[in-house]
Amino acid sequence: MKQRTQLSMQLYDMLLERGYHEELWDVITRNLNTDYTAGRMIGYLCQYSHLPEGEVVDEMLAILSDRDALIKKKEMEQAQAKINEIYQYGFCVAVDKV
């Protein structure tokens, strides 16, 4: 698993300070281990003084789902760009560029 970023460690400290169970903040920060995902969770938590653990977990899952959808979108855009290149230049030219 990817190492935690500085922002992910800030999220870790935030969850610790708010009194959530160790297992919860450990799982959350291991999964939200990029600046993008940790930043989204920090932004969410800053809106509330304390949330039930279930809502924090639900938000983590929503953030991960959004991240996965964004990754799939980028992959599809890259595939579409390659298809467009094949249409424009032909199969042999597009294969040579790979």
CORGIZI-V821503 format. One record per backbone hydrogen bond with DSSP energy under -0.5 kcal/mol. NH is the residue of the N-H (numbers start at 1). CO is the residue of the C=O. If there is no record, write none. Layout:
BEGIN
nh=NH co=CO
nh=NH co=CO
END
This chain:
BEGIN
nh=9 co=5
nh=10 co=6
nh=11 co=7
nh=12 co=8
nh=13 co=9
nh=14 co=10
nh=15 co=11
nh=16 co=12
nh=17 co=13
nh=18 co=14
nh=19 co=16
nh=20 co=15
nh=25 co=21
nh=26 co=22
nh=27 co=23
nh=28 co=24
nh=29 co=25
nh=30 co=26
nh=31 co=27
nh=32 co=28
nh=33 co=31
nh=38 co=34
nh=39 co=35
nh=40 co=36
nh=41 co=37
nh=42 co=38
nh=43 co=39
nh=44 co=40
nh=45 co=41
nh=46 co=42
nh=47 co=43
nh=47 co=44
nh=48 co=45
nh=55 co=52
nh=56 co=52
nh=57 co=53
nh=58 co=54
nh=59 co=55
nh=60 co=56
nh=61 co=57
nh=62 co=58
nh=63 co=59
nh=64 co=60
nh=65 co=61
nh=66 co=62
nh=67 co=63
nh=68 co=64
nh=69 co=65
nh=70 co=66
nh=71 co=67
nh=72 co=68
nh=73 co=69
nh=74 co=70
nh=75 co=71
nh=76 co=72
nh=77 co=73
nh=78 co=74
nh=79 co=75
nh=80 co=76
nh=81 co=77
nh=82 co=78
nh=83 co=79
nh=84 co=80
nh=85 co=81
nh=86 co=82
nh=87 co=83
nh=88 co=84
nh=89 co=85
nh=90 co=86
nh=94 co=90
nh=95 co=91
nh=96 co=92
nh=97 co=93
nh=98 co=95
END
